[in-house]
Every structure is written in C-alpha cells, then in structure tokens.
Amino acid sequence: METFGGDKSRARIAYDWRGGPLARMIRQRLHTAGLRPTRQRISLAGLLFVAGDRHVTAEQLHSEARALDMPLSLATVYNTLRQFVGAGLIREIAVYGSTVWYDTDTGPHSHYFDTRRQRLEDIPEDVTRDLRVVAPAGYRIVGVDVIVRLCDEEPLQ
C-alpha cells in the first residue's frame, strides 16, 4: 500500500493520479480543455467526473478529497473549480447568498433547489425551451439559468 508524506505509522491508500485508466482519461480531458494535468486537477476531476453528473459545492468536494487523504487545501479546490469553469468542463451555479454550486453537466438544463436540505437537483425536462426571452439590441443570449426553489409543504415541527 502506498503512503503519502512518509507517515509509516498509519498507511493510507494513495489516490492514483499518475497511471491508472481513470487518470489517463482525465489527463486527456484536461489536455483537450487546454489545462495542464497537475496532480491537483487530476485528483479533483476524478472526484467530479467518476460518478456521472453531479452537483457539489467546493466545501463538499474538499470534504470528499480529505476523506480519501488527498493533500488538497480548500483554496486549491476553489482555484481548480474556477479553472474548470473557465475551461468549460463544469458549470457554476450561484443559487443565492454566498453558496456556489458546480455542475458537471454543462448542457442546457434547469434546477430544483431544496431550501431545507440545501440540495440542488436537475429538473428532468428543459423548461427553458418554453421561455420566450429576447436579447436587447446588440446582445445575444448565451444561456438561461432557471432555479426553482422548493420547501416542504408542511413546516418542520
């Protein structure tokens, strides 16, 4: 079993960011997006893309990385997510307040936000097709974000 940082007293499983099939696929994806495949980028991309489409906050992703003993700071997670957004690998969704969510599905779709459980989910159908939005003169629409906020029908007792 490989360990990080020479701590032999507690063996930890090392995340394979160098040569495994997932790492090779992610390296290619990052290269195609114009990003250098660093250990941090490969590690976070592995967490983001291994389980299909998902919605995460930077804090959630950082917790997942820590649970796998990935040596990543929260600042590195934020910076890497911003780089992924800039490269078009993920989509940034500001729900409200200071919480920003990251979505691995970059195609057109809308979201439900469960206000009590603080959970973001895809709306099964693309409701933006039914909207009649016209851009002002001199502009073009590059995207439409619809977030439907939900709460329980009955307040919690």
Phi, psi and chi 1 to 4 in degrees:
 res  aa     phi    psi   chi1   chi2   chi3   chi4
   1 MET       -  130.4 -174.4  177.8  -47.0      -
   2 GLU   -82.3  144.7 -170.5  176.9  -21.1      -
   3 THR  -123.9  158.9   62.3      -      -      -
   4 PHE   -97.6  146.8  -78.0  125.0      -      -
   5 GLY    64.8   14.1      -      -      -      -
   6 GLY    73.1    8.4      -      -      -      -
   7 ASP   -77.9   94.7  178.3   11.5      -      -
   8 LYS   -82.5  -16.1  -55.5  -70.0 -175.9 -161.8
   9 SER   -70.3  -27.6   63.5      -      -      -
  10 ARG  -133.9  100.7 -173.4  176.4  139.8 -119.7
  11 ALA   -69.6  133.8      -      -      -      -
  12 ARG  -123.7  142.5  -67.3  178.6  -78.4  174.3
  13 ILE   -70.4  127.9  -62.6  172.1      -      -
  14 ALA   -88.2  138.1      -      -      -      -
  15 TYR   -72.8  129.0 -179.1   75.2      -      -
  16 ASP   -80.1   92.8  178.3   18.8      -      -
  17 TRP  -100.8    0.1   62.1  -87.2      -      -
  18 ARG  -101.2  -59.6  -70.8 -173.1 -178.3 -162.3
  19 GLY  -123.8   -5.8      -      -      -      -
  20 GLY   -69.8  167.3      -      -      -      -
  21 PRO   -61.4  -38.2    7.3  -13.2      -      -
  22 LEU   -65.0  -44.7  176.5   61.5      -      -
  23 ALA   -61.6  -40.5      -      -      -      -
  24 ARG   -63.6  -43.1  -75.5 -166.8  -60.7  -86.8
  25 MET   -63.4  -42.6 -174.7  -95.0  -51.3      -
  26 ILE   -68.1  -40.5  -70.6  170.7      -      -
  27 ARG   -55.3  -45.1  -77.7  177.5 -179.7  -81.0
  28 GLN   -64.7  -42.4 -179.0   58.8   44.8      -
  29 ARG   -62.7  -43.2 -169.1  168.3 -174.5  178.8
  30 LEU   -65.6  -43.2  -67.8  172.5      -      -
  31 HIS   -60.1  -44.3  179.1   72.1      -      -
  32 THR   -62.0  -33.8  -59.3      -      -      -
  33 ALA   -81.9   -1.7      -      -      -      -
  34 GLY    84.6   17.9      -      -      -      -
  35 LEU  -109.6  137.8  -65.2  173.0      -      -
  36 ARG   -69.4  131.6 -167.9  166.9   54.1   89.1
  37 PRO   -80.3   81.4   25.6  -30.2      -      -
  38 THR   -79.8  166.0   63.3      -      -      -
  39 ARG   -57.5  -43.4  176.5 -175.2   53.9   81.2
  40 GLN   -64.1  -45.5  -67.1   89.1  -11.5      -
  41 ARG   -64.3  -42.8  -70.8  177.2 -176.5  151.6
  42 ILE   -64.8  -43.0  -67.2  168.4      -      -
  43 SER   -61.5  -48.5  -62.5      -      -      -
  44 LEU   -69.7  -38.0  -70.8  174.2      -      -
  45 ALA   -62.8  -37.2      -      -      -      -
  46 GLY   -60.4  -44.3      -      -      -      -
  47 LEU   -64.5  -40.6  -71.2  176.2      -      -
  48 LEU   -69.6  -44.0  -78.5  169.3      -      -
  49 PHE  -103.0   -8.4  -59.6  118.0      -      -
  50 VAL   -70.7  -26.3   74.1      -      -      -
  51 ALA  -105.8   20.2      -      -      -      -
  52 GLY    81.8 -164.9      -      -      -      -
  53 ASP   -67.1  136.6  -68.6  -28.5      -      -
  54 ARG  -156.1  163.8   59.5 -171.3  -59.9 -138.7
  55 HIS  -119.4  126.1  -53.5   94.7      -      -
  56 VAL  -141.4  156.1  -65.0      -      -      -
  57 THR   -98.3  165.2   64.1      -      -      -
  58 ALA   -60.6  -39.0      -      -      -      -
  59 GLU   -64.7  -40.8  -69.0   78.3    9.5      -
  60 GLN   -64.0  -43.9  -71.3  170.3  -21.3      -
  61 LEU   -64.6  -39.8 -164.0   60.9      -      -
  62 HIS   -62.8  -41.4 -178.3 -110.7      -      -
  63 SER   -62.5  -41.4  -67.5      -      -      -
  64 GLU   -63.2  -42.3  -70.4  177.0   20.5      -
  65 ALA   -63.3  -43.2      -      -      -      -
  66 ARG   -64.4  -39.0  -71.2 -171.8   56.7  141.1
  67 ALA   -62.3  -26.1      -      -      -      -
  68 LEU   -98.2   11.8  -66.7  171.9      -      -
  69 ASP    58.7   33.8  -71.4  -32.4      -      -
  70 MET   -80.7  127.3  -68.3 -179.4 -175.5      -
  71 PRO   -80.4   75.6   29.1  -32.9      -      -
  72 LEU  -128.0  133.6  -59.1  168.7      -      -
  73 SER   -83.5  161.8   69.2      -      -      -
  74 LEU   -62.0  -37.2 -176.9   57.3      -      -
  75 ALA   -61.9  -39.8      -      -      -      -
  76 THR   -64.1  -40.3  -62.3      -      -      -
  77 VAL   -61.8  -48.0  172.3      -      -      -
  78 TYR   -59.5  -47.7  -89.3  107.6      -      -
  79 ASN   -62.2  -42.2  -70.6  -24.4      -      -
  80 THR   -66.8  -41.4  -57.4      -      -      -
  81 LEU   -61.9  -40.6  -71.5  170.3      -      -
  82 ARG   -62.5  -39.2  -82.3 -170.2 -136.1  104.7
  83 GLN   -65.3  -40.7  -67.0  164.1   -4.3      -
  84 PHE   -64.1  -39.2  -73.9    0.3      -      -
  85 VAL   -63.1  -47.7  168.1      -      -      -
  86 GLY   -60.2  -31.3      -      -      -      -
  87 ALA   -87.4   -3.2      -      -      -      -
  88 GLY    80.9   13.5      -      -      -      -
  89 LEU   -79.1  -30.3  -66.5  172.4      -      -
  90 ILE  -138.4  169.6   59.3  176.0      -      -
  91 ARG  -117.3  137.6  178.8  174.4  160.6 -173.3
  92 GLU   -96.0  132.5 -174.2  177.8   67.3      -
  93 ILE  -128.6  114.2  -58.2  167.6      -      -
  94 ALA   -93.0  110.5      -      -      -      -
  95 VAL   -77.9  -63.0  176.8      -      -      -
  96 TYR  -174.8  163.6   67.3   87.2      -      -
  97 GLY    68.4 -143.4      -      -      -      -
  98 SER  -102.1    0.2   61.3      -      -      -
  99 THR   -80.0  126.6  -57.6      -      -      -
 100 VAL  -116.3  133.0  174.8      -      -      -
 101 TRP  -106.2  154.4  -69.0   79.4      -      -
 102 TYR  -122.6  132.0  -62.5   91.0      -      -
 103 ASP  -117.9  127.7 -171.0  -10.2      -      -
 104 THR   -79.0  -13.3   59.0      -      -      -
 105 ASP   -91.8  106.0 -179.7   -4.0      -      -
 106 THR   -91.4   -1.9   58.4      -      -      -
 107 GLY   -75.3  169.3      -      -      -      -
 108 PRO   -67.2  124.3   18.7  -24.0      -      -
 109 HIS  -169.3  165.2   65.8  -75.1      -      -
 110 SER  -116.4  172.9  -58.7      -      -      -
 111 HIS  -134.9  150.8  -63.8   93.5      -      -
 112 TYR   -98.5  141.6  -70.7  121.7      -      -
 113 PHE  -123.5  116.0 -178.4   71.1      -      -
 114 ASP   -82.2  107.5 -177.4  -29.5      -      -
 115 THR   -68.3  -31.5   57.5      -      -      -
 116 ARG   -76.9  -44.0 -176.2  172.9   74.9   92.0
 117 ARG   -90.3   -4.9  -66.9  169.8 -169.5   84.2
 118 GLN    52.2   57.1  -62.6  -68.5  -64.0      -
 119 ARG  -130.1  135.1 -168.5  172.1   59.0 -145.8
 120 LEU  -108.7  131.0 -169.4   68.8      -      -
 121 GLU  -137.1  153.1  -65.0 -179.2   14.9      -
 122 ASP   -71.9  142.4  -69.5  -17.0      -      -
 123 ILE   -81.0  129.0  -66.1  176.9      -      -
 124 PRO   -56.1  -35.0  -22.7   31.2      -      -
 125 GLU  -108.6  148.2  -62.4  176.5   21.5      -
 126 ASP   -79.8  100.6 -177.6   14.4      -      -
 127 VAL   -75.6  -13.5  -61.8      -      -      -
 128 THR   -69.4  -21.3   61.0      -      -      -
 129 ARG   -63.7  -28.0  -76.1 -178.9  -90.0  173.1
 130 ASP   -85.8   -8.4  -61.4  -30.2      -      -
 131 LEU   -79.4  145.4  -61.7  175.7      -      -
 132 ARG  -114.5   83.9  -53.1 -123.1 -171.3  -84.2
 133 VAL  -109.3  128.3 -179.6      -      -      -
 134 VAL  -114.4  130.9  178.3      -      -      -
 135 ALA   -74.4  145.8      -      -      -      -
 136 PRO   -64.3  160.4  -13.4   22.1      -      -
 137 ALA   -54.6  134.8      -      -      -      -
 138 GLY    88.5    0.8      -      -      -      -
 139 TYR  -127.1  161.1  -68.0   90.4      -      -
 140 ARG  -131.2  148.2   67.3 -178.4  174.1   87.8
 141 ILE   -79.7  126.9  -63.5  171.9      -      -
 142 VAL  -106.2  -10.4  -65.4      -      -      -
 143 GLY   178.2  155.4      -      -      -      -
 144 VAL  -130.8  123.7  175.7      -      -      -
 145 ASP  -109.2  124.9  -66.9  -35.9      -      -
 146 VAL  -119.0  123.9  174.0      -      -      -
 147 ILE  -123.4  118.7  -61.1  171.7      -      -
 148 VAL   -99.3  116.8  177.5      -      -      -
 149 ARG   -85.6  133.2  -70.4  176.5 -178.1   77.8
 150 LEU  -118.4  150.2  -56.3  172.7      -      -
 151 CYS  -140.4  161.5   67.1      -      -      -
 152 ASP   -63.2  147.5  -64.6  -33.5      -      -
 153 GLU   -63.7  -39.5  -72.8 -173.8   28.6      -
 154 GLU  -107.7  131.7  -63.6  -66.1  -36.8      -
 155 PRO   -64.0  150.5   14.1  -18.7      -      -
 156 LEU   -67.0  139.6  -65.4  175.6      -      -
 157 GLN   -88.8      -  -59.1  -64.9  -28.2      -
